[in-house]
Amino acid sequence: MMTKPGAGLGAMIRTWRDRLPPSAVALPVGRTRRATGLRREELAELAGVSVDYIVRLEQGRATTPSAQVVASLARALQLTVAERDHLYRLANLVPPADRMISDHIPPGVHRVLSRLGDVAVAVFAADWQLIWWNRSWSALLGDPSSAPPRLRNFARHRFPVGGGPSRLAPWPVIEPDKDAADVAVVSDLRRATGRFPQDARLAALIHELNTGNERFAELWAMGTVGAHRENHKTVEHPSVGPVSLDCDVLTDGDSELKIVILTPEPGSEHEIKLRLAVVAGPPVTTGG
């Protein structure tokens, strides 16, 4: 059976890329720009893959992307759930089940995120896996893109197993009540196990932390169930000094995405520091 032109994996990626305006992903639109949608280079950067791989996908020379790559492409292209599932099937993969944790960010959430301006914001999946962040987040807490995707997890950051530097914040982040925040994160993960009892990634994360981090195991044994909703943090920024912020955690509904928003008090010196950090961009860090 012949596949109709425009119906294959590469053709659909190209179609979805062409329809997504740069403004939807907070990219500037210059006068000399010819492309109405995203360039291949822009999609590659948003999805965390090479430009060459995008070219090979669109030309049909690469036909079996991994589930991780497909999830990244779906987020970058701001696909609906139905479109995301179609992309999985075109890649000969099984779409995520309803009872599995989703890394998909709906287009409506993307629109809200793109309109938050210089607010530092990131999106985490139900298991606290970091799946999206903006430039202000990188400027404030360091660029997570240098870390392997598996290590971009807030629970692993908070309850480390083994040695090695932090992958989500290379400089200190201070909280007024660290114990309460620890309990909130563990309670939130336990709640996720009830919502997604068949998710292998969540089960593996909890097993890893339970066997490798004494503090996590202690809190897990308490059996507390809850949600992590708000906190206060002081980021010891290496360029602009301490930045005091309110941390609010919003959820999108059934998929339990966590939208984490960091905001300083309006008109304060901390608001000025955040703006300076954003203008300067993420500081260069060294180490593993």
N, C-alpha and C positions, 0 to 999 in steps of 0.2 A: 504494500500500500504506500502510495506517495504522500508525503506530508505537504499540505498546502503551503504556498509561499507566505511567510509572515507568521506562521503558527508555531515555529520551533523555539527552542530556548533562546538562541542568540537574537532572533528577530524580536521576541517579546522584550528582552532586556533593552534592545535598541529603542523599541516603541515607547517603553516606560521612561527611558532616559530622555527621549525627545520631548515628552509631554511635561516633564517636571521643570518649572521655571527656576532659575537661580535664586530668585527672591524667596522661594519656599524653603531653601536651606541657608538663608541669610548670606548669600553670595552677592557681591556687587554686580550690577549690570552696566557695563561700559558701552560707550557709543559705538565702538568698533567691533562689538561682539556680533558674530553672525549666527551662532547657534541660539535657537529659541529655548532649548532645553539645557540639560547638563552636558558638559563636555566629558569625554571619556576620562580625562585626567581628574576631573572633579568627582565623578562617580567612584573612581578608584580610591581617592583619598577618603571619601565618606565611608566607603565599605571596608577600608583597610586592606586592600589587595593591590597588586601591581597593575599599571596601565596595560602592560603586555597581556596580562591575564584577561582583562576586560575585552581587549581586541580579539583574543583567541576565542572567548565565549561568543562574542557577537558574530564572528566569522564562522562559527561552527567547528573550530579546530579543537576546542575544549568543550566537552559535553557532559562531564560527570563531576561538577563541583561538589564539595563536601557540604554537609548540612550546616556547618558553621558559616561557610561562605554564602550559602543561599539565604540564611537568616540575616547576614550582614547586608546583602544586596537588597532584600526586602525592606529592611529598615531605611537604607540609603535612598531607595526609590519611593519610599512612603506608600507602599502598596496597602490596599485593603486586605482584610483577612482572606477573602475569596481569591484575590490576586496572589497573595503570598502562597496559599495552598496550591494554586495553579503552577507557580514557579517551582515549588517542590516537586510536583508531579512531572513537569517538563525535565527536571534533573534526575528523574527516576528515583525520587526519594519519597518517603511517606510523610505527609504533612503532620505537624504537631497535633496530638490529640487534645481534646478539651480538658482532660484531666492531667495534662502535662504543663509544666511551666513554659510560658511563651516569652520570647525575647522580642516580639513584634511590637512596634510602636505605631498605633493607628494614625492615619493622616490628620485627624482632628487634634490629637495631642501634639503632633509635629507643628501644626499651625500655631497653637498656643505657645509652644516653646520658642518659636522663631520670633514671637512678638514681645518677648520679655526683655529685650534690649541687653544692657550690660549686667543683668542679674546673673549671678553664678548659679547654674542649674545642671543637674545630672539626672539620668533615668537609670534605675536599677530594676532588674527582674525580681520576681517574688522571692528568690533565694539570695538576694542582695548581689547578684552579678551585675557589674556595671556594663550597660549596653549603649549609652549615649552621654555625651557631655558637650558643653559649649566652650567657647574661647575664654570666657570669664572664669569658668571652673578651672581650666588648665592654668590660667595665670595665677589663680589664688592657691591652688593645691598641687600644682605640678601636672605635667602632661601624662595621662595614663597610657598613651599609645605606645610608649616605650616598653611597657610590661607585656608579657605573654597574656592572651585573653583569659586563660585559666586563673591567673593571679589577680585579675581585676575584679575582685570580690571583696565587699566590705566586711563580711564575716571573717574571711581569711585574714584580712588586714587587722581586724580587731582582736582576733584570737589566733595568732600565728602558730604554725606548726613547724618546728625546726628553726634554723637561723636564717640569716639573709635580711636585707633591708626591706622597708615597707615599699609596696608597689603602688599605693594609692595616695600617699602623702609623704614625700621625702623629708619634710620638716615637721616639727611638733604641732599637734592640734590639741589644745587643752580644753577640758570640760569641767564645769563646777561640781558635777556629781558623776564621776566615771562609773561607779558601781551601778547606779540607777540606769545609766545608758547601756551598760553591759547587759543588764537584766532585760531591758527593752528589746535589744537586738535578738537575744536568745529566745525570748517569748514570741517575737515576731516569726522567727524561723519555725518554732513549734506550731504556730498557727498555720504556717504554709504547708506543713506536713498533713494537716487535716484537709486543706483545700486541694492539695496535689499529692495524694497518697501513692500514686504510681510513678512519680517522677524520679528517674534514676539519678539525675544530676544532683537533685536535692538530697536524696538518700546518701549518695557518696560523700557529699559535703559534710553532712551531719556525722557520718561515721568517722571521717577524717578528723574533724574537730573534737569529737567525743573521745577518740583514742589518742589524740596528739596534743591536746591542750587541756591542762588540768582545770583551769578557770572555767572554760566552756563546759566541761563535764560536770563540774560542781553546780553550775547554774542550770544545766539541762536536767539534772536529777531533781530539781525543785518542781518541775512540771508546770511552771507558769505559762499561761497562754495570753497573748496580748498583741498589741501593735505598736511600733515605734513611730510616734507622731511628731514630736518636737524636742528640741534641745537647744543649748546655747554653746557656742564654740569660740575659742580664740585661736586664730591661726598665727603661728610665729613665722611670719613671712620673711624670707632672707633678704629681700630688697627694700620693703617698705615698713618692716617692723610688725608688731602685734596688730592683728585686725580682729575686732570683736564682732560676732555675727549671730543672728538668730537663725536656727536651722528648723525648717518646717518640712514635713514629709506628707505629700499628698498621694492618694492612690487613684487609679483610673477606673476601678470597678472589677469586673470578673477576672481579668488577667492579673490583677494585683501588682501592676507596675507601680514602682515607688518613684515619685517625682520629688527630688530633694532640692530645696531652694534655700540658698544662703544669702541673707540680706543684712546689711548694717543699719544702724539707726539713722533715719534720714537727717541730713544736715550735720552729722557728727564727723569727727576727724577720721573715723573708721570708713565712712563712705568715701572720703577723699582718698584714703589709702587704697581702697579697692579700685577706684578709678585709675590711680597711678599704676597699680599692678597690672590692670588690663591693658593700659597703654604700652607698658614696657613689655608685656608678653611673658610667657612662662620662663622662669629662670633656668639657666642651664645647670643640670645636676650631673654629678659623677658618681661612680660606684656601680654595683651589680644590679 
